[in-house]
Amino acid sequence: MVDQYDENHDETIQETRDDKTSPIVETVRNDETSGQKKKSQTPEKPEIKQPDSISTETESEESGEKMDWYILKVQVNREDVIKESLKRKVQISGLQHYFDRILVPSEKVTEVRGGKKRIIRKKLYPGYIMIRMVVNDDTWFLVRETSGIGDFTGSIGRPTPMLQHEVERILATEEEEKSDAPKLKIPYEVGGLVKIKEGTFVNFEGEVSAIDKTSGRVTVMLSIFGRSTPVELEYWQVELLQ
């Protein structure tokens, strides 16, 4: 069936097919100057470009799943190896948007052995690593199936996020580790009883009265000729009494 009407030089023609598809509608109008008919088509909608990537934090917020810091129990002395293994598994699984950072909390310290100073990296919590992630069925299974990882810390069957002040303290230590000034490994505190193992007063015993961690020098109160006398020494010249 064809319906036509003429209004303001516009002519609308509606055609219907024999099959049951939707009708094709075209609008044509007479050009007043040339007398030729021109077809007018509805302009296509502009294509909306999607962003190339969305940050992990944004995806977590949109999905309603919050990222938190957790502690994982791992095999002692394999913390760094397990960390790298877990990072590879996350990449292979395509679940990167559920994971953020994986840390082996540590600090740089200076120690003296055989009269020689050396800088070492000391793990703060041997047998544990930190991870910031979203916990769901997929991520929980991926972590638990990684060789060397025992479990999340927390209640049985339910990982417990770390407290904010704990996270801030450990992250502050991580920032310090990146600096060029390592901490001194001084195994005693003010008030501790020590024995001098090198120098003029070797084998003398006394009490630590002050520690200068910047210079690495300590002040020990020694009994010399029956009088309590402060003696300043290098921190490695004394050892803690058992």
C-alpha positions as CSV (number, residue, x, y, z in Angstrom):
1,M,0.0,0.0,0.0
2,V,1.3,3.5,-0.8
3,D,0.2,6.7,1.0
4,Q,1.1,10.1,-0.4
5,Y,0.4,13.7,0.7
6,D,1.6,17.0,-0.7
7,E,2.4,19.8,1.7
8,N,4.8,22.7,1.2
9,H,6.4,21.0,-1.8
10,D,7.2,17.9,0.4
11,E,6.2,14.5,-0.8
12,T,6.4,11.5,1.5
13,I,6.4,8.1,0.2
14,Q,6.1,5.1,2.5
15,E,6.8,1.7,1.1
16,T,6.2,-1.6,2.7
17,R,7.9,-4.8,1.7
18,D,6.3,-8.1,1.1
19,D,8.3,-9.7,3.9
20,K,7.9,-8.9,7.6
21,T,10.9,-6.5,7.9
22,S,10.5,-2.9,9.0
23,P,9.3,-0.4,6.4
24,I,11.9,1.7,4.7
25,V,11.1,5.4,5.0
26,E,12.6,8.0,2.7
27,T,11.9,11.7,2.6
28,V,12.4,13.6,-0.7
29,R,11.7,17.2,-1.5
30,N,11.5,19.3,-4.7
31,D,14.3,21.7,-5.1
32,E,12.6,25.0,-5.8
33,T,15.4,26.3,-8.0
34,S,16.6,23.3,-10.0
35,G,13.3,21.3,-10.0
36,Q,15.4,18.2,-9.1
37,K,14.6,15.9,-6.3
38,K,17.2,15.4,-3.5
39,K,17.2,12.7,-0.9
40,S,17.5,13.8,2.7
41,Q,18.9,11.3,5.1
42,T,18.9,11.4,8.9
43,P,22.4,12.2,10.1
44,E,24.2,9.4,11.8
45,K,24.9,9.8,15.6
46,P,28.5,10.8,16.3
47,E,30.7,7.9,17.6
48,I,31.5,8.2,21.3
49,K,35.1,7.2,22.0
50,Q,35.8,5.2,25.1
51,P,38.9,5.9,27.1
52,D,41.9,3.7,26.4
53,S,42.3,2.6,29.9
54,I,40.7,3.0,33.3
55,S,42.8,3.1,36.5
56,T,42.6,0.2,38.9
57,E,41.2,2.4,41.6
58,T,38.4,3.7,39.4
59,E,37.4,0.2,38.3
60,S,37.3,-0.9,41.9
61,E,35.0,2.0,42.8
62,E,32.7,1.4,39.9
63,S,32.4,-2.3,40.7
64,G,31.7,-1.5,44.3
65,E,34.7,-3.6,45.4
66,K,37.2,-1.7,47.5
67,M,41.0,-2.3,47.5
68,D,42.6,-2.9,50.9
69,W,46.0,-3.9,52.2
70,Y,46.4,-7.5,53.4
71,I,49.2,-9.6,54.9
72,L,50.1,-13.0,53.4
73,K,51.9,-15.8,55.2
74,V,54.7,-17.1,53.0
75,Q,57.7,-19.4,53.3
76,V,60.6,-17.8,55.2
77,N,63.6,-16.7,53.1
78,R,61.6,-17.0,49.9
79,E,59.6,-13.7,50.2
80,D,61.1,-12.0,47.2
81,V,60.8,-15.1,45.0
82,I,57.2,-15.5,45.9
83,K,56.5,-11.9,45.3
84,E,57.8,-12.1,41.7
85,S,55.9,-15.4,41.1
86,L,52.6,-13.8,42.3
87,K,53.2,-10.8,40.0
88,R,53.6,-13.1,37.0
89,K,50.5,-15.1,37.8
90,V,48.5,-11.9,38.1
91,Q,49.7,-10.7,34.6
92,I,49.0,-14.1,33.0
93,S,45.5,-14.3,34.5
94,G,44.4,-10.9,33.2
95,L,43.3,-9.9,36.7
96,Q,45.6,-6.9,37.0
97,H,42.7,-4.5,37.7
98,Y,42.1,-6.2,41.0
99,F,45.7,-5.9,42.2
100,D,47.9,-2.9,43.1
101,R,51.2,-3.2,45.0
102,I,53.0,-6.2,46.4
103,L,55.7,-5.5,49.1
104,V,58.3,-7.3,51.1
105,P,58.6,-4.8,54.0
106,S,62.3,-4.2,54.6
107,E,64.9,-1.6,55.5
108,K,68.6,-0.9,54.8
109,V,70.8,-1.1,57.8
110,T,74.6,-0.8,58.4
111,E,76.3,-3.5,60.4
112,V,79.9,-4.2,61.3
113,R,81.5,-7.6,61.0
114,G,85.2,-8.2,61.6
115,G,85.7,-4.5,62.0
116,K,84.2,-3.8,58.5
117,K,81.0,-1.9,57.8
118,R,78.6,-3.1,55.2
119,I,75.0,-2.3,54.2
120,I,72.4,-5.0,54.2
121,R,68.7,-5.2,53.5
122,K,66.8,-6.5,56.5
123,K,63.3,-7.9,56.2
124,L,61.0,-6.4,58.8
125,Y,58.7,-9.3,59.0
126,P,60.3,-12.6,57.8
127,G,57.7,-15.0,56.5
128,Y,55.2,-12.3,55.5
129,I,54.5,-10.0,52.5
130,M,52.0,-7.2,52.0
131,I,49.5,-6.9,49.1
132,R,47.0,-4.3,48.1
133,M,44.1,-5.9,46.2
134,V,40.4,-6.6,45.9
135,V,39.4,-9.9,47.5
136,N,36.9,-11.9,45.5
137,D,36.5,-15.6,44.5
138,D,38.9,-15.2,41.5
139,T,41.7,-13.2,43.3
140,W,41.5,-15.3,46.5
141,F,41.9,-18.5,44.5
142,L,44.8,-17.1,42.4
143,V,46.7,-16.0,45.6
144,R,46.1,-19.2,47.5
145,E,47.2,-21.3,44.5
146,T,50.6,-19.5,44.2
147,S,53.4,-21.7,45.4
148,G,54.9,-20.7,48.7
149,I,51.9,-18.8,50.0
150,G,50.1,-20.2,53.0
151,D,47.1,-18.0,53.7
152,F,45.8,-14.5,54.4
153,T,46.1,-13.3,58.0
154,G,42.8,-12.8,59.8
155,S,39.9,-14.8,60.9
156,I,39.5,-18.3,59.6
157,G,38.2,-18.2,56.0
158,R,38.0,-14.4,56.0
159,P,41.0,-12.2,55.2
160,T,41.3,-9.2,57.5
161,P,42.5,-5.9,56.0
162,M,45.3,-4.1,57.7
163,L,44.6,-1.0,59.8
164,Q,45.4,2.3,58.3
165,H,48.1,3.3,60.8
166,E,49.9,0.0,60.3
167,V,49.9,0.6,56.5
168,E,51.2,4.2,56.9
169,R,54.0,3.1,59.2
170,I,55.3,0.3,56.9
171,L,55.0,2.5,53.8
172,A,57.0,5.2,55.5
173,T,59.7,2.6,56.2
174,E,59.7,1.7,52.5
175,E,60.2,5.3,51.5
176,E,63.2,5.5,53.9
177,E,64.7,2.4,52.4
178,K,64.8,4.2,49.0
179,S,67.0,6.9,50.5
180,D,70.8,6.8,50.3
181,A,71.2,6.9,54.1
182,P,70.8,3.4,55.6
183,K,69.9,3.0,59.2
184,L,72.5,1.8,61.7
185,K,72.0,-1.6,63.1
186,I,72.4,-1.0,66.8
187,P,71.2,-4.0,68.8
188,Y,70.8,-2.3,72.2
189,E,69.0,0.7,73.7
190,V,69.6,3.3,76.4
191,G,69.7,1.7,79.8
192,G,71.0,-1.6,78.4
193,L,74.0,-3.3,79.9
194,V,76.9,-3.8,77.5
195,K,80.4,-5.1,77.4
196,I,83.2,-3.4,75.5
197,K,84.9,-5.7,73.0
198,E,87.5,-3.4,71.4
199,G,89.6,-0.4,72.4
200,T,91.2,0.9,75.5
201,F,88.5,-0.3,77.9
202,V,88.1,-3.8,76.4
203,N,86.2,-6.2,78.7
204,F,84.8,-3.4,80.8
205,E,81.1,-3.5,81.5
206,G,78.7,-0.6,81.8
207,E,75.3,0.9,81.1
208,V,74.4,2.7,77.9
209,S,73.5,6.3,78.7
210,A,73.1,7.8,75.2
211,I,73.0,6.7,71.5
212,D,73.7,9.0,68.6
213,K,72.2,7.1,65.6
214,T,73.4,9.7,63.1
215,S,77.1,9.3,64.0
216,G,76.9,5.7,65.3
217,R,78.5,6.6,68.6
218,V,77.3,5.5,72.0
219,T,78.0,6.8,75.5
220,V,78.6,4.1,78.2
221,M,78.9,4.7,81.9
222,L,81.9,2.8,83.2
223,S,83.3,2.4,86.7
224,I,86.8,3.7,86.6
225,F,88.8,3.9,89.8
226,G,85.5,3.5,91.7
227,R,83.9,6.4,89.9
228,S,81.1,6.3,87.3
229,T,82.7,7.8,84.1
230,P,81.0,8.4,80.7
231,V,83.0,7.0,77.8
232,E,82.1,7.6,74.2
233,L,82.6,4.7,71.8
234,E,81.7,3.5,68.3
235,Y,78.5,1.4,68.5
236,W,80.3,-1.6,67.1
237,Q,82.9,-1.6,69.8
238,V,80.3,-2.8,72.4
239,E,78.0,-5.8,72.6
240,L,74.8,-6.4,74.5
241,L,75.3,-8.5,77.7
242,Q,73.1,-11.7,77.7
